[in-house]
Amino acid sequence: MEESRLLFEISEDIVAKENVSADDLQDYLENPYHVKGTIFVVCMKGSIEVTLNYGRYIVRENDYITLLDNSFLQIHNVSPDLRFSYAGFSPKIMHEVEFFKKAFDYLFIIFEEPVKHISENLELYMLRSISLWKMIREVPEIYNNKEVLRSMLGTCIHTSIAMYYQDNLEERWAKSPKNVRMSRSFLQLKPAWVPLMVIRPIIGVFPFFTDCLFSKHLAIHGLR
């Protein structure tokens, strides 16, 4: 199985790229990737046909993708005029800002529905955010200051979560796997004095769940 798991890894704290084209993706077509890191993508032009986790999507202009750590990614087709920008964050820094804890109520929904169509104004906001992250990499006073990074990344996290506020959250959770529902209930009831070392294994259920789905997807498509 491991030889089928090509790794798409965000190894640096932050990676930000603008105006990625169809030509830039030719070497990635049809290869199944295990994503290590969390990636936010904005499609500005053209289209790209992809499998994300266990769903197949045609991503078009003004679509926004939230690709969570441990996700499955496979690119099938891209249009010649494709243009998109993205910002990616390493598992380490996402752990430091407690992303999975802060976004826990929405993780299953994001994983199940990673592509959202957004307004032009929100697209412009996200593109400017990506430009800002790209600039931050070139400013050591900010890039090397973890407290500043955590604060700024928190804004990015909450913006992504806000796109899912309109969903019927409780109805979607009712349809989620039992172990994920139990994890959510535990976090909601957790007293303030329970140490983080007790919580980490519970939050870890979600990456384990995504990893199982990755393996399932490989089996379905004859890739393992």
N, C-alpha and C positions, 0 to 999 in steps of 0.2 A: 504493500500500500504506500509506503513512504516515497517510492520512486515516482508515484503519480502526483505527489504533493509538491508541485513547483511553488516556491515561496515568493510572494510579493510582500516584502518587508519594509516597513518604515523604521530604519535603524537609527536615524538621527532624531533628536527631539522633535524637530519641525522640518517638513519639506513642503515647499509651496512652488507651484509652477503655473504659468499663465499661457493662454493661447496654444495649448497642445493640439496638434493636428492629426489627421488620419495617418499621415506618413510616420508619425512617431509611434504608432501602435502596430505597425505591420509585423513586428517580431513577436507580438503578444497574441495574435489571432489564434483562436481555437485551443489554446493551452489552458488547462484548469489550474487556477492559482488558489493557494491558501493564504489569505490576507493576514498579516501580522501588523497591527496598527489600526488606527481609526482614520478614515478618509472622508472628507467633505468635497463633493464635486458639483460644479455648475456647468451645464451645457449651454453654450451661447449660440451655437449654429450647427446645422446639419443633424445627423442622427447616428446612433450607435446601438446595435443589437447585442444585448448581453444577458447572461445568466448570472443572477445575484442570489446566492443561497439556493433556495429551491424554486425560484420563479424566473421566467424569461421575460425580458422587457425590451421595448424599443424606446430608448431615451432620446428626447428631442429638445429643441430650443426651449429655454426657460424651465427645464427640468433640473431638479436638485437631488443628489444621491447622498445618503448617509451610509457609509460602508463600515460596519462595526468590526472590531478585532475578532479574529477567528472566522470571518466570513468566507464564503466561496465566491470566486469570480472567474467568469469565462467570457471572453469577447469573441463574438461570432462574425459580425459584419460592421463596417463603418462606412459612412458616406464620404465622398471625396472632399466635401466642404466642411467636414467636422471641425469644430473648435470648442475646447472646454478648458476650464481652469480648475485646480484643486489644491487643497491644503491637507497634508497628512501629518499625523502625530503618533509618536512611538507608544507602545504599550506602557513603557515606564512612566512617561509624562502624563498619560491618561490616568494611570493609577494614582499618581501624585495629586492630581486635581479631583480625585474621587468621582470620575465621570460615571462609572457604572452604578455608584451609589446614588448620585444626584439624579440620574436619568432612569432609575430602575423601573418606575411605573410605565415607561415608554419603550423599554428595550425590546420587548417581545414584538411590539407593534412595528418598531423601526426595522427589526430584523425581518419581519414578515412583509413589510411594505417599504423597502428602502428608497423608492423613487417617488418624489412628490413634484407636482407641477406648481410653480410659484409665480407670483406676479412680477412684472418688469421692475417695479421698485425694489422688491425683495431680492431679485436677481442682482440688481445694481449694488445693493448693500453687501451681498455676499461676495461679489467680485472685488469690491473695495476692501473687504476684510481679507481676502486672499492676497491682494496686493500688499496689504499691511503686513501680513505674516511673512511675505517674501522680503520685505524691507527690514523686518525685525531681525532676520538672520544675518543681516549686514551691519547691525548695530550692537556691538558687544555689551554695551552698558545695559541693554535690555535683554538680549539673548542669554547672557550669563547670569541674569538676575531671576532666579526661579520664582520668587514671590510675584514679580511683575508678570511673568509668563502665566502663572496660575490664575491671576486675576483676569488677564485678557482672554485666556482660554475658557474661563468660566462663562464669559459673555457669548462666545462662539457656541458653547454647549447649549446654553439656554435658548439661543436663537434657533438652533436646530430642533430642540424639543418643542418650541412654540409652534412649529409647523404641524404638530400632531395634536394640538389642543382641541381641534374641532372634531376629532374622532370620538366615538362613543367608547370611552376608556373602559368602563366596567363591563360592557358587553364583550369587548375584545378580550379582556382578561379572563372572562368566564370560559372562553374557548381555548385558552392557553393550556399547555401541559400541566399536569398536577404538581410536579416538582417545582415548576416556576411559580405557580400560584402559592404554594407553601412558602417559598422563599420570600415572596412579597409580603405575605401575612406576618412572617417572623420579623421582617424589617420594620413594618408598621407598628408592631407591638413592643419592639426592643426598648427597654428602659435606657435612660441616658448613661447609666453606670456600666452597662455591658461593654467590655473592652473590644476594641477593633479587631483583635486577634480572633475573637469568636465570630465576628461578622464576615471576615474575609472569605472563609470557606463557603458561606451561604451565597455571597455575591458571586463567588466563583462558579456557582451552578450555571450561570448564563453562558460563560465561555465554554463550559463543558457541553452544554446543550447545543451550541453552535457547532462545536467540533463533531458531535454525533451526526448532525445534519450534513456536515461536509462529507463525512464518510458515507452516509446514505446516498448523497448525490453522486459520488464516485461510483457506487455500486449500481445505481440506476442507469447510469450512462456507460457502464462497462469500462470504467477507468481504474478499477482496482482488481 
